[in-house]
Amino acid sequence: MPAPPPRLWCDRREPCPRHHPVCGAIGVNRVTDTAPETLAGDGFPFGVVRRPLWDMKLDDELNELAATQEGLVTVQQLRSAGVSPWTQRVLVADGWMHRIAPRVYAVRGAPDTHRQRLRAGLLCLGERSWISHEAAAALHGLDRSSQTAVEFTVDRTRRPRVIPFVVHSTTRLSPVDHVVVDGFRVMSATRTIFDLALARAHPRRIEAAIDSAVRLQLSAPEVLARRLPDLRGSGRWGCRLVEEMITDSGGHTMLERRFLELAREAGLPRPRTQVVLQEGGRHIARVDFLFDSAAAVVEVSGQKGHASPGERARDAQRRNELQDLGFRVFEYTWNDVTQRPGWVRTTLRARLTPEGPMPASA
């Protein structure tokens, strides 16, 4: 009959719960296969460091890994570093780390931040998960985004664990639908717009997302239109809403969107938006709208406008240079577009169509 394996002892002179030596690199006590009563002197051989069990801590490698993950480590990463379930429980009991999601732990001293909650969700849900909806909109910098939202999307074939976050699932996913932003796996700005619409966000919210995505060059009306056929389907009424909003998109702000809507209602051809005009390689101006057939530039000014003498002087020089290029320049204010839409439609038809003014619609 073979001899039983030697019984291991820790430096506290207690039986070690594991049946093999514990790696001292992860801060766990050194062990010996010699019973303490047989050891000479103080009971420990030379070089063995006395360290109580409650003084365990994560090694530098795990701390460095946690630093790249907002202070988080997963159970799988702990196992890969040689940390046993028993050691893990001791580290938690000693306060070196605490559980914040299934199989995800935060190391001691890691601040509780929005970024940490986003990272915890990704680590908990696995590689086939992405930050989405309002949380993705905030990472992309889209207008009117919630800076505290924590939302994720996973493949519908994967049933997520019960976690303290909002989790969506989908069966319609393409490689173009997800990107990496600031080290996070995130749904693209284009897909985020459709997700917000599907989640029944307010139409004004969808408009702001579209216009800011265009302004930040994260999407474009043409890109949204190309994704429509793949994402459209039964029960996805949000796609129809996005399709309607694409009609008057292309501007960078809600004011520009309203002007495009008025130009369409006036029966005018759609202008080009945010056009850069140059002469001899020299930048002249970026204009809000360019009606090529009428050789006309239309600008819309926000509620604040340009009030300082320097700003007014630059506006005058800009207008003069555009007129030198042969363009007629017109400007409408915030109040014009939002409070007097009928007057804007009438003057646009009078200024930009050969037939002159036509009866304004109500």
Secondary structure, DSSP 4 states (H G I P E B T S, - for coil): -PPPPPPPEETTSSB-SSSSPPPGGGTPPPEESS-GGG--TTSS-TTPPP--GGG----HHHHHHHHTTTTEEEHHHHHHTT--HHHHHHHHHTTSEEEEETTEEEETT----HHHHHHHHHHHH-SSEEE-HHHHHHHHT-TT--SS--EEEEETTS-----SSEEEEES---GGGEEEETTEEEE-HHHHHHHHHHTT--HHHHHHHHHHHHHTTS--HHHHHHHHHHH--TT-HHHHHHHHHHTT--SSSHHHHHHHHHHHHTTPPPPEEEEEEEETTEEEEEEEEEEGGGTEEEEEE-SS---SHHHHHHHHHHHHHHHHTT-EEEEEEHHHHHH-HHHHHHHHHHHH-TT---PPP-
